[in-house]
Amino acid sequence: MYDGAAGHDVKMILGDMNDKIGTEKMYKPVIGQESIHMESNNNGESLIVCAVSRNMIVSSTHFPHKRIHKMPWGSPDGITFNPIDQVLIDRRHGSDVKDIRSCRGADCDSGHFMVKVKYKQRIANTQKAKGVRQKKYRVEELKKDERVAKQHCKEIELEIGKKMNRGK
């Protein structure tokens, strides 16, 4: 399903990965600076390998918060807490994620706490050709004067003809 999505789409994976992600230096570009554990377990390493193979980052370990806000899972004994719920996103859209934290107030009758992701998508401007100025049209004049509108149509036809000849 992930590989079937279009390349320009934003791809985000959220879920209980049952992992521990450490602070190993070799993983810093993928995991960031804010992991709690010193070493990754097998599931954590598998998650990192998966993220690297798909050009993603583990976004949930990029934000500085108090420890309590980094722990979206708590055991029934009330003593053990772990950050096993992760958010992965395409590296290209990594800066769109503004914040990730767990919220203890939401009770969903589970050992997991709600994970809140603040996401703000950027909208890129269209690419402009270097050195070529975009032609501006005086729409008001086209509406007022039929002679100007006909002249404009001829200019457009000439431009299209030039482009068609270059393509051949």
C-alpha angles and dihedrals in degrees: 000000000000094000091047093062118101117265094239093054121101107249118201128172118199129177155093101305093173090222143127116223115202134202098255111157094226090061097047096105089056102035105030127214105296106076117132102210125074096218134026120239123221093274090048092052090047090051091050091049090049091050093049093047091054096040093247136135131222095242097183091073096053102078127080111229138146112281092252090061093050094057113081095167131060128182120235091253089068093228106082119069127171138179096233097138108087138187118210123186137174111277088233090061097035093109089057089073106085100179143352125193140147119249117213097193098073109086112202097162092252139103087249125087123213114272113215118205120192107205128178116179119214119223112217122217117240116268115262121213111245115252094004117108117212112244114245120216126212097221095177091060091048090056095046104042121044091195091059090047092053091048090050091051090053091051091051091049090052092050092049090048091052091050092048091051091050090052093056 
